[in-house]
Every structure is written in structure tokens, then in C-alpha cells.
Amino acid sequence: MGRVQSAARNIVFGYIGNLTTQILGFVLRSIFIAHLGDTLNGVNDLYTSLLSVLSMAELGVGTALNYSLYGPVARKDYEKIKSYMLLYRKAYRVIGLVIGAAGLLVSPFLPYLVKQPEGVSVRDMTLYYFIFLFNTVSSYFVAYKYSLVNAEQKNYIQTNVITVTKMITVTLQIGVILATRNFYLYLLTAAFVELVQKIFVSDYLNRRYPYLKDRNVARLSREETGEVVQKTKALMFHKIGDVARLQTDSMIISSFINVTLVGYVGNYNMILTSVSNFVNIIFNSVLSSFGNLIATESKDKQYQMFRVYRFFACWIYGFSAVGFFLLLTPLIILWPSVGPGKTLPATVVGLILTDYYFKGDRIVLSNFKTAAGVFEQDKYLALLQGAVNLVISIALVQKIGLSGVYVGTIVSGLIANVTKPFIIYKACFDRDARAYFVDSVKYLTVILGVLAVLAGVKSVVLQEITVWGFAGMFVLVVIVFNGVFLLLFGRTEEFGYLWGIVRKKLGKGQRS
């Protein structure tokens, strides 16, 4: 199966899995808010972010080893694969223990991180947290095996496992909420199902790759181990910086404002994530294909594919950012379990979506850089970003409130938008990066122009927020934005490549 076919299969299964899990997640969150309240909703979101911070103990080991597996998998060098997987297994067992220890050390400080938890005692906050911690730590004893599946460009296997697990978990959790309204049972239900899933996955992957159970495994050479260690050290800085920049917003909001607001922000983020996950499926699904591309193709071919995926990212993220800017708050108002009393100010929503667009603009950069193993050139950049985010966010949240948190996030993110293209163009393509910024201005100008026009239309169509008005505005956004993009960029080489893939798929479908 070729790169395009593998990516297409990953995307299809990714979409099916994501659609299923997002619908179930939306239903579950609605029932959760209605029966367990906004405070526990905020606690749930806060602990999810907090455990993401603790997971920085992984420090890029998985990414470095995934990169190292692309070559042996492409060559079908099973002895070398076994050697890398042995190293991966040992590393992740240590990581799981480190995260567990770090989590225990954090637990006494929970009262300082959770501000104004109405109706939740310190004892309950701590026990809830330990259940979250168990789920996180236990995942590291199985997760390493997925690296082999992904290196083979079979990401859909992991997607399907996650989808089935999510369906079972959400169904049982909805039943628990409706029957008991007990947050402990809600969390323990998920913990039990996920534990069973981990046992099943471990057994399934052992049967799929029986050589993983071989005891006769040669150790990697000092040079090979050194390469992994060197890349891991560089990725350590990336990981710490990314955590400080991307995973601390909820903790800052909870510590300086209140934990209930974390839940309100989480409602917006759930919708944003639901849509952006559909987009990310494409880019995550082609990441392993990028690794194969880099291992087998010329730099000119790599650059051509980079431009195609960059163009597609700007189109899709621009479209979704414009749609969210116009329709996200109206959707929150129409959401029965949430409603107009739990909306965020327009300024905050605008800042969140500004970061959303530029984050999307960075995805192709980050994915291509990861697939190419370019980790060291910008290893200190992520630390700078994390520091900038924390300093600005903490300083401004005390002066201008919630908006200050996202000003810090945007400023720190833009550092990467400006610097990474220079690094990647030089390291991966031996080219000047000016073309990247010319394209950036071109795409952003079109997006802002369409947004201005549609904002004027919205003032007429959505004078009163109704389901029919929302549906009409949604249709207008789809037609106008994509029509303009197609008119302006439909004759470009990048669009031609994408359209060629679509025509090829449609032709196969008709013949079958």
C-alpha cells in the first residue's frame, strides 16, 4: 500500500472514529453539566490539563523513537525494530513511574490550584485527582507498542481502538450519571474500561507482531542509542516549552479567577477541538507518510508535498476560524445545557480563534519537522515560548482578566510562526524561507477580507439567534468562504495536486 493510500485509509478511519467520539462527547458533556453542574465540569477539565502537564515526563522519547523506526520499518529490518522497541519499552516503564511519583508530589498543592470549588471538599478533590493519575500512568505501559503500528502507516488501528473504547465508556458513564449522579462512579467507570482496553491492546499487538515477545533481542549500538538520546534531549526542551505554553491556561484561570470559568472555557474548547480534530486527522495521518517520503524521496518532492499540505492547512483552518468567529457563541447560546448565561466575551473568543488559526498554520511545520527528525536546531525556542506565555499570561490575567491569558498564548505562539520556517526551509529543503511568508500574507489577507464581508452579513441574518438563522448563516459561510478560495487559488499547483487525488478517488469509486 502506497503513501497516499495509507494516508487516505488513516483519514477515513480517523473521520469515522472522530465523528463518533465527538458526538458521544457532546452528549456526555450536556448530560454532565445538567446533572453534575458547572463546578465539577471545571474540575474535570482542570485535571485533564494538569495531567497533561505531568505527562511532560515523556519528554519526547516517543517522538524520537518513532522517527528512528521509520527507516527499519521501510526496510523490513525486524531485528532492528525489535531492538528499538526494547529500548522504547524500558523507557516508557520508567516514564510511567516518574509520572506517578510526580503526580503524588503535586497532590498536596491541589487546594491552591482549584479556586472556589463550590461544594467540593479537599478530600474529594484529591481522590478525583488520584483516579485521573491512575489512568495517565497506566497508559505508559502499553502506549509504546502503538509506535510500530504508526511507523507502518497504520494509524487507523489505534483510531479504531480509541473509538470503540470511547463508545463503551461514554455509554456507561451516561448511565452512571443518570442513575446515580455520582462523580466518583463516573470516573471509576472510565478507569475500568480503559484498563480493560490496555490489557486487550497489549495482547492484540503481541499477536499481530509476535516478534515483540522475542527474548533474543540485540541491543542497539552505542551510536544508535546515542542518536535517540540526542534527539530526546532536544525534544525535552520542546516538550517542556509546549507544556508551559499550551497546557497551563486552565491552571492559570483556575488559580487566578475560579474553577467554574475553566468549565465555561472548556465548553468552547470542546466545540473547537471537535472540529479541529477532523482537520488534525489529515495532518496526523500523513505524518507517518511524511516519514516514509523523507526516507525515500528527493528534497524537491518533499518541498512540493510540504507546499500542498501547507496550502490545505491554511484553507481549512482559515475556513473553520472564520466560521467559529461568526457562529461559536451563537452555538453556545443554542446549546440547551449551557445557554446565554455561560458565554465568553467577544474579545476573548476573538483571541482564542486568533491563536487557533496560527496554531493550525504551524501544524504542517511541526509535523514535517518531526517526520524529518529536525529537533535540535530550535530546541531552545520552545523554552522561550513557554516562558513568554507564563510571564505575559500571569501578569495580564491579574490586570485584564481572562483576555490576558490568551494574549500570552498568542504572543508566544507567533514566535514559532516567525522562526520555524527559516529553520525548516534551510534544514529540510535548502531553500530561502521568503516564499513561506509571502504565502502567509496572501492567505491571511484573503481570510480577513472574507471575514469582514461575512461579519456584515451576520449582522443582518443573525439579528436574533435562532436555529434557522444559525443554519442559514452556516450555509453562507460555507459557500462564500470556499467559493472565494476556489476562485483565487483554484489554478494553483497546490490545488491541482489535491484535486488530482480527489478525481482519482472518484474514478475508482465509479469503476467499482
VEXPA-575304 format. One record per residue (C-alpha): residue number from 1; residue in one letter; x, y, z. Coordinates in steps of 0.2 Angstrom, whole numbers, plus 5000, padded with zeros to 4 digits. Layout:
[NUM "a" [X Y Z]]
...
This chain:
[1 "m" [5000 5000 5000]]
[2 "g" [5007 5017 4995]]
[3 "r" [5009 5033 5005]]
[4 "v" [4993 5041 4998]]
[5 "q" [4983 5025 5000]]
[6 "s" [4989 5023 5018]]
[7 "a" [4986 5041 5022]]
[8 "a" [4969 5040 5014]]
[9 "r" [4964 5025 5024]]
[10 "n" [4970 5033 5040]]
[11 "i" [4960 5048 5036]]
[12 "v" [4944 5038 5033]]
[13 "f" [4945 5028 5049]]
[14 "g" [4950 5044 5058]]
[15 "y" [4935 5053 5052]]
[16 "i" [4923 5039 5057]]
[17 "g" [4931 5037 5074]]
[18 "n" [4932 5056 5077]]
[19 "l" [4914 5059 5072]]
[20 "t" [4908 5045 5083]]
[21 "t" [4918 5051 5098]]
[22 "q" [4914 5069 5096]]
[23 "i" [4895 5066 5095]]
[24 "l" [4896 5055 5111]]
[25 "g" [4907 5068 5120]]
[26 "f" [4895 5081 5116]]
[27 "v" [4880 5071 5123]]
[28 "l" [4890 5066 5138]]
[29 "r" [4895 5084 5142]]
[30 "s" [4877 5090 5140]]
[31 "i" [4871 5077 5152]]
[32 "f" [4886 5080 5164]]
[33 "i" [4883 5099 5165]]
[34 "a" [4864 5096 5168]]
[35 "h" [4866 5083 5182]]
[36 "l" [4883 5086 5190]]
[37 "g" [4885 5105 5187]]
[38 "d" [4897 5118 5181]]
[39 "t" [4910 5116 5196]]
[40 "l" [4913 5098 5193]]
[41 "n" [4914 5101 5174]]
[42 "g" [4928 5114 5178]]
[43 "v" [4937 5102 5189]]
[44 "n" [4936 5088 5176]]
[45 "d" [4944 5100 5163]]
[46 "l" [4957 5106 5175]]
[47 "y" [4963 5089 5180]]
[48 "t" [4964 5084 5162]]
[49 "s" [4975 5099 5159]]
[50 "l" [4985 5096 5175]]
[51 "l" [4989 5078 5170]]
[52 "s" [4994 5084 5153]]
[53 "v" [5007 5094 5161]]
[54 "l" [5013 5080 5172]]
[55 "s" [5015 5069 5156]]
[56 "m" [5029 5080 5150]]
[57 "a" [5039 5067 5159]]
[58 "e" [5038 5058 5142]]
[59 "l" [5049 5072 5136]]
[60 "g" [5049 5067 5118]]
[61 "v" [5055 5049 5120]]
[62 "g" [5041 5043 5109]]
[63 "t" [5043 5055 5095]]
[64 "a" [5062 5052 5094]]
[65 "l" [5059 5033 5094]]
[66 "n" [5045 5034 5081]]
[67 "y" [5057 5044 5070]]
[68 "s" [5070 5031 5072]]
[69 "l" [5058 5017 5067]]
[70 "y" [5053 5024 5050]]
[71 "g" [5069 5018 5042]]
[72 "p" [5069 5000 5049]]
[73 "v" [5051 4998 5045]]
[74 "a" [5053 5004 5027]]
[75 "r" [5067 4991 5025]]
[76 "k" [5058 4977 5035]]
[77 "d" [5073 4976 5046]]
[78 "y" [5064 4966 5060]]
[79 "e" [5080 4963 5071]]
[80 "k" [5082 4982 5072]]
[81 "i" [5064 4985 5075]]
[82 "k" [5065 4973 5090]]
[83 "s" [5080 4982 5097]]
[84 "y" [5071 4999 5096]]
[85 "m" [5055 4993 5103]]
[86 "l" [5065 4985 5118]]
[87 "l" [5073 5002 5121]]
[88 "y" [5056 5010 5120]]
[89 "r" [5048 4998 5132]]
[90 "k" [5061 5001 5145]]
[91 "a" [5060 5020 5143]]
[92 "y" [5041 5020 5145]]
[93 "r" [5041 5010 5160]]
[94 "v" [5052 5022 5168]]
[95 "i" [5042 5036 5162]]
[96 "g" [5026 5029 5169]]
[97 "l" [5034 5028 5186]]
[98 "v" [5041 5045 5186]]
[99 "i" [5024 5052 5181]]
[100 "g" [5016 5043 5196]]
[101 "a" [5029 5050 5208]]
[102 "a" [5027 5067 5201]]
[103 "g" [5008 5066 5202]]
[104 "l" [5009 5061 5221]]
[105 "l" [5021 5076 5224]]
[106 "v" [5008 5088 5216]]
[107 "s" [4993 5082 5226]]
[108 "p" [4996 5092 5242]]
[109 "f" [4995 5108 5231]]
[110 "l" [4978 5105 5224]]
[111 "p" [4969 5117 5235]]
[112 "y" [4980 5131 5228]]
[113 "l" [4976 5126 5210]]
[114 "v" [4957 5124 5212]]
[115 "k" [4950 5141 5217]]
[116 "q" [4932 5142 5223]]
[117 "p" [4927 5124 5221]]
[118 "e" [4909 5126 5227]]
[119 "g" [4903 5111 5236]]
[120 "v" [4919 5101 5233]]
[121 "s" [4929 5096 5248]]
[122 "v" [4948 5095 5248]]
[123 "r" [4947 5076 5251]]
[124 "d" [4935 5074 5236]]
[125 "m" [4947 5085 5225]]
[126 "t" [4962 5074 5230]]
[127 "l" [4953 5057 5227]]
[128 "y" [4946 5063 5210]]
[129 "y" [4964 5068 5205]]
[130 "f" [4971 5051 5210]]
[131 "i" [4959 5042 5198]]
[132 "f" [4965 5054 5184]]
[133 "l" [4983 5050 5189]]
[134 "f" [4980 5031 5188]]
[135 "n" [4973 5032 5170]]
[136 "t" [4988 5043 5165]]
[137 "v" [5001 5032 5172]]
[138 "s" [4994 5015 5167]]
[139 "s" [4994 5021 5148]]
[140 "y" [5013 5021 5148]]
[141 "f" [5014 5003 5150]]
[142 "v" [5005 4999 5133]]
[143 "a" [5007 5015 5123]]
[144 "y" [5025 5011 5116]]
[145 "k" [5018 4997 5106]]
[146 "y" [5007 5009 5095]]
[147 "s" [5024 5017 5088]]
[148 "l" [5026 5001 5077]]
[149 "v" [5008 5002 5071]]
[150 "n" [5011 5021 5067]]
[151 "a" [5028 5018 5059]]
[152 "e" [5019 5006 5047]]
[153 "q" [5007 5020 5042]]
[154 "k" [4993 5010 5050]]
[155 "n" [4987 5024 5062]]
[156 "y" [4969 5018 5059]]
[157 "i" [4972 5003 5071]]
[158 "q" [4975 5015 5086]]
[159 "t" [4960 5026 5080]]
[160 "n" [4948 5011 5080]]
[161 "v" [4953 5005 5097]]
[162 "i" [4951 5023 5104]]
[163 "t" [4934 5024 5095]]
[164 "v" [4927 5008 5102]]
[165 "t" [4933 5012 5120]]
[166 "k" [4926 5029 5119]]
[167 "m" [4909 5022 5114]]
[168 "i" [4909 5009 5128]]
[169 "t" [4915 5022 5141]]
[170 "v" [4903 5036 5136]]
[171 "t" [4888 5024 5136]]
[172 "l" [4892 5018 5153]]
[173 "q" [4896 5035 5160]]
[174 "i" [4879 5042 5154]]
[175 "g" [4870 5028 5163]]
[176 "v" [4880 5031 5179]]
[177 "i" [4876 5050 5179]]
[178 "l" [4858 5047 5175]]
[179 "a" [4856 5033 5188]]
[180 "t" [4867 5039 5202]]
[181 "r" [4874 5057 5199]]
[182 "n" [4890 5052 5207]]
[183 "f" [4906 5059 5201]]
[184 "y" [4917 5045 5209]]
[185 "l" [4907 5031 5199]]
[186 "y" [4908 5042 5183]]
[187 "l" [4927 5042 5185]]
[188 "l" [4929 5024 5190]]
[189 "t" [4919 5018 5176]]
[190 "a" [4931 5026 5163]]
[191 "a" [4946 5020 5173]]
[192 "f" [4939 5002 5172]]
[193 "v" [4935 5002 5154]]
[194 "e" [4952 5010 5149]]
[195 "l" [4961 4997 5160]]
[196 "v" [4952 4983 5151]]
[197 "q" [4957 4991 5134]]
[198 "k" [4975 4992 5138]]
[199 "i" [4976 4974 5143]]
[200 "f" [4967 4970 5126]]
[201 "v" [4978 4981 5116]]
[202 "s" [4994 4973 5123]]
[203 "d" [4988 4956 5119]]
[204 "y" [4982 4961 5102]]
[205 "l" [4998 4969 5097]]
[206 "n" [5008 4955 5104]]
[207 "r" [4999 4943 5092]]
[208 "r" [5000 4955 5077]]
[209 "y" [5019 4957 5080]]
[210 "p" [5024 4941 5088]]
[211 "y" [5042 4946 5087]]
[212 "l" [5039 4959 5101]]
[213 "k" [5039 4944 5113]]
[214 "d" [5056 4938 5107]]
[215 "r" [5068 4937 5121]]
[216 "n" [5083 4936 5110]]
[217 "v" [5085 4954 5106]]
[218 "a" [5101 4963 5101]]
[219 "r" [5105 4979 5110]]
[220 "l" [5106 4995 5099]]
[221 "s" [5124 5001 5096]]
[222 "r" [5131 5015 5106]]
[223 "e" [5129 5026 5090]]
[224 "e" [5111 5022 5088]]
[225 "t" [5107 5024 5106]]
[226 "g" [5116 5040 5106]]
[227 "e" [5106 5046 5092]]
[228 "v" [5090 5043 5101]]
[229 "v" [5097 5051 5117]]
[230 "q" [5102 5066 5107]]
[231 "k" [5086 5069 5099]]
[232 "t" [5077 5065 5115]]
[233 "k" [5087 5079 5124]]
[234 "a" [5082 5091 5110]]
[235 "l" [5064 5086 5111]]
[236 "m" [5064 5088 5130]]
[237 "f" [5066 5107 5128]]
[238 "h" [5052 5106 5115]]
[239 "k" [5041 5097 5127]]
[240 "i" [5043 5107 5142]]
[241 "g" [5041 5123 5132]]
[242 "d" [5025 5116 5124]]
[243 "v" [5018 5111 5140]]
[244 "a" [5021 5128 5148]]
[245 "r" [5013 5137 5133]]
[246 "l" [4998 5125 5128]]
[247 "q" [4993 5116 5144]]
[248 "t" [4994 5129 5158]]
[249 "d" [4979 5140 5153]]
[250 "s" [4966 5130 5163]]
[251 "m" [4978 5131 5179]]
[252 "i" [4980 5150 5177]]
[253 "i" [4962 5153 5175]]
[254 "s" [4958 5141 5190]]
[255 "s" [4971 5149 5201]]
[256 "f" [4968 5167 5197]]
[257 "i" [4949 5168 5193]]
[258 "n" [4939 5152 5198]]
[259 "v" [4937 5134 5193]]
[260 "t" [4920 5136 5186]]
[261 "l" [4926 5148 5172]]
[262 "v" [4938 5133 5167]]
[263 "g" [4922 5124 5163]]
[264 "y" [4914 5138 5153]]
[265 "v" [4930 5139 5143]]
[266 "g" [4930 5120 5141]]
[267 "n" [4913 5121 5133]]
[268 "y" [4920 5132 5119]]
[269 "n" [4936 5122 5118]]
[270 "m" [4926 5106 5116]]
[271 "i" [4917 5113 5100]]
[272 "l" [4934 5120 5094]]
[273 "t" [4943 5103 5097]]
[274 "s" [4928 5093 5089]]
[275 "v" [4931 5102 5073]]
[276 "s" [4950 5104 5073]]
[277 "n" [4951 5086 5077]]
[278 "f" [4944 5082 5060]]
[279 "v" [4957 5093 5052]]
[280 "n" [4971 5086 5063]]
[281 "i" [4966 5069 5057]]
[282 "i" [4973 5073 5040]]
[283 "f" [4989 5080 5046]]
[284 "n" [4992 5067 5059]]
[285 "s" [4988 5053 5046]]
[286 "v" [5001 5059 5034]]
[287 "l" [5014 5061 5047]]
[288 "s" [5020 5043 5045]]
[289 "s" [5018 5046 5026]]
[290 "f" [5030 5061 5028]]
[291 "g" [5042 5050 5037]]
[292 "n" [5042 5037 5023]]
[293 "l" [5043 5052 5010]]
[294 "i" [5058 5059 5018]]
[295 "a" [5066 5042 5019]]
[296 "t" [5064 5038 5000]]
[297 "e" [5061 5054 4990]]
[298 "s" [5071 5069 4984]]
[299 "k" [5071 5086 4993]]
[300 "d" [5061 5094 4978]]
[301 "k" [5047 5081 4980]]
[302 "q" [5047 5084 4999]]
[303 "y" [5046 5103 4996]]
[304 "q" [5031 5100 4984]]
[305 "m" [5022 5090 4996]]
[306 "f" [5025 5102 5010]]
[307 "r" [5018 5116 5000]]
[308 "v" [5002 5106 4996]]
[309 "y" [4999 5102 5014]]
[310 "r" [5003 5120 5020]]
[311 "f" [4990 5127 5007]]
[312 "f" [4977 5114 5013]]
[313 "a" [4980 5119 5031]]
[314 "c" [4978 5137 5028]]
[315 "w" [4962 5134 5018]]
[316 "i" [4954 5123 5031]]
[317 "y" [4960 5132 5047]]
[318 "g" [4955 5149 5039]]
[319 "f" [4938 5142 5034]]
[320 "s" [4935 5135 5052]]
[321 "a" [4942 5150 5061]]
[322 "v" [4930 5162 5051]]
[323 "g" [4915 5150 5054]]
[324 "f" [4920 5149 5073]]
[325 "f" [4922 5168 5074]]
[326 "l" [4904 5171 5067]]
[327 "l" [4895 5155 5075]]
[328 "l" [4904 5149 5090]]
[329 "t" [4895 5160 5103]]
[330 "p" [4878 5158 5094]]
[331 "l" [4880 5139 5095]]
[332 "i" [4884 5140 5114]]
[333 "i" [4868 5150 5116]]
[334 "l" [4858 5137 5107]]
[335 "w" [4866 5123 5117]]
[336 "p" [4852 5118 5129]]
[337 "s" [4863 5113 5144]]
[338 "v" [4874 5129 5143]]
[339 "g" [4864 5144 5136]]
[340 "p" [4867 5163 5136]]
[341 "g" [4872 5164 5154]]
[342 "k" [4888 5155 5151]]
[343 "t" [4896 5163 5136]]
[344 "l" [4913 5172 5135]]
[345 "p" [4916 5190 5130]]
[346 "a" [4918 5193 5111]]
[347 "t" [4936 5199 5114]]
[348 "v" [4941 5183 5122]]
[349 "v" [4933 5172 5108]]
[350 "g" [4942 5183 5096]]
[351 "l" [4959 5180 5105]]
[352 "i" [4956 5161 5106]]
[353 "l" [4952 5160 5087]]
[354 "t" [4967 5170 5083]]
[355 "d" [4978 5158 5092]]
[356 "y" [4968 5144 5084]]
[357 "y" [4972 5150 5066]]
[358 "f" [4990 5152 5069]]
[359 "k" [4992 5136 5078]]
[360 "g" [4984 5127 5063]]
[361 "d" [4997 5137 5052]]
[362 "r" [5011 5129 5062]]
[363 "i" [5004 5111 5061]]
[364 "v" [5012 5107 5044]]
[365 "l" [5029 5115 5050]]
[366 "s" [5029 5104 5066]]
[367 "n" [5023 5088 5058]]
[368 "f" [5036 5089 5044]]
[369 "k" [5050 5094 5056]]
[370 "t" [5045 5079 5067]]
[371 "a" [5045 5067 5052]]
[372 "a" [5062 5074 5046]]
[373 "g" [5070 5072 5064]]
[374 "v" [5074 5091 5065]]
[375 "f" [5074 5093 5083]]
[376 "e" [5090 5101 5089]]
[377 "q" [5090 5117 5078]]
[378 "d" [5076 5126 5088]]
[379 "k" [5077 5116 5104]]
[380 "y" [5078 5132 5115]]
[381 "l" [5064 5141 5106]]
[382 "a" [5050 5131 5114]]
[383 "l" [5058 5135 5131]]
[384 "l" [5057 5154 5126]]
[385 "q" [5039 5152 5121]]
[386 "g" [5034 5144 5137]]
[387 "a" [5042 5157 5147]]
[388 "v" [5035 5171 5137]]
[389 "n" [5017 5163 5139]]
[390 "l" [5018 5161 5158]]
[391 "v" [5025 5178 5161]]
[392 "i" [5013 5188 5150]]
[393 "s" [4998 5177 5155]]
[394 "i" [5001 5178 5173]]
[395 "a" [5004 5197 5173]]
[396 "l" [4989 5201 5162]]
[397 "v" [4977 5189 5170]]
[398 "q" [4978 5200 5185]]
[399 "k" [4976 5216 5176]]
[400 "i" [4963 5212 5162]]
[401 "g" [4956 5195 5167]]
[402 "l" [4953 5181 5155]]
[403 "s" [4959 5190 5139]]
[404 "g" [4976 5192 5147]]
[405 "v" [4978 5173 5147]]
[406 "y" [4976 5172 5128]]
[407 "v" [4986 5187 5124]]
[408 "g" [5001 5177 5132]]
[409 "t" [4996 5162 5122]]
[410 "i" [4996 5171 5105]]
[411 "v" [5012 5181 5108]]
[412 "s" [5022 5165 5112]]
[413 "g" [5014 5155 5098]]
[414 "l" [5019 5169 5085]]
[415 "i" [5037 5167 5090]]
[416 "a" [5037 5150 5082]]
[417 "n" [5027 5156 5067]]
[418 "v" [5041 5168 5063]]
[419 "t" [5056 5157 5067]]
[420 "k" [5052 5139 5062]]
[421 "p" [5050 5142 5043]]
[422 "f" [5068 5148 5042]]
[423 "i" [5074 5133 5051]]
[424 "i" [5064 5120 5042]]
[425 "y" [5067 5128 5024]]
[426 "k" [5086 5128 5027]]
[427 "a" [5087 5111 5036]]
[428 "c" [5075 5101 5025]]
[429 "f" [5074 5110 5008]]
[430 "d" [5090 5120 5006]]
[431 "r" [5079 5135 5001]]
[432 "d" [5075 5153 5006]]
[433 "a" [5060 5155 5018]]
[434 "r" [5054 5171 5010]]
[435 "a" [5041 5162 4999]]
[436 "y" [5033 5155 5015]]
[437 "f" [5030 5172 5022]]
[438 "v" [5023 5179 5005]]
[439 "d" [5011 5164 5005]]
[440 "s" [5006 5168 5024]]
[441 "v" [5002 5186 5020]]
[442 "k" [4992 5181 5004]]
[443 "y" [4982 5168 5013]]
[444 "l" [4979 5179 5029]]
[445 "t" [4973 5194 5018]]
[446 "v" [4960 5183 5009]]
[447 "i" [4954 5176 5025]]
[448 "l" [4952 5193 5034]]
[449 "g" [4943 5200 5019]]
[450 "v" [4930 5186 5018]]
[451 "l" [4928 5188 5037]]
[452 "a" [4924 5206 5036]]
[453 "v" [4911 5203 5022]]
[454 "l" [4903 5189 5032]]
[455 "a" [4903 5199 5048]]
[456 "g" [4892 5212 5039]]
[457 "v" [4880 5198 5033]]
[458 "k" [4879 5191 5050]]
[459 "s" [4873 5207 5057]]
[460 "v" [4858 5205 5046]]
[461 "v" [4855 5186 5046]]
[462 "l" [4858 5183 5065]]
[463 "q" [4850 5199 5072]]
[464 "e" [4840 5186 5083]]
[465 "i" [4849 5169 5087]]
[466 "t" [4838 5155 5081]]
[467 "v" [4841 5138 5074]]
[468 "w" [4835 5143 5057]]
[469 "g" [4846 5159 5057]]
[470 "f" [4861 5149 5063]]
[471 "a" [4859 5136 5049]]
[472 "g" [4857 5150 5036]]
[473 "m" [4872 5158 5042]]
[474 "f" [4882 5142 5042]]
[475 "v" [4877 5139 5024]]
[476 "l" [4883 5156 5019]]
[477 "v" [4900 5154 5027]]
[478 "v" [4902 5138 5018]]
[479 "i" [4898 5144 5001]]
[480 "v" [4906 5162 5002]]
[481 "f" [4922 5157 5010]]
[482 "n" [4926 5141 5000]]
[483 "g" [4919 5150 4984]]
[484 "v" [4932 5164 4986]]
[485 "f" [4946 5152 4990]]
[486 "l" [4942 5142 4975]]
[487 "l" [4941 5157 4964]]
[488 "l" [4958 5164 4969]]
[489 "f" [4968 5148 4971]]
[490 "g" [4959 5135 4960]]
[491 "r" [4973 5137 4947]]
[492 "t" [4987 5134 4958]]
[493 "e" [4999 5119 4958]]
[494 "e" [4994 5115 4976]]
[495 "f" [4976 5114 4972]]
[496 "g" [4979 5105 4956]]
[497 "y" [4988 5091 4966]]
[498 "l" [4974 5090 4979]]
[499 "w" [4960 5090 4965]]
[500 "g" [4970 5076 4956]]
[501 "i" [4969 5065 4972]]
[502 "v" [4950 5068 4973]]
[503 "r" [4947 5064 4955]]
[504 "k" [4957 5048 4956]]
[505 "k" [4947 5043 4971]]
[506 "l" [4931 5047 4962]]
[507 "g" [4936 5037 4947]]
[508 "k" [4940 5022 4957]]
[509 "g" [4923 5023 4966]]
[510 "q" [4914 5024 4949]]
[511 "r" [4923 5009 4942]]
[512 "s" [4920 4999 4957]]
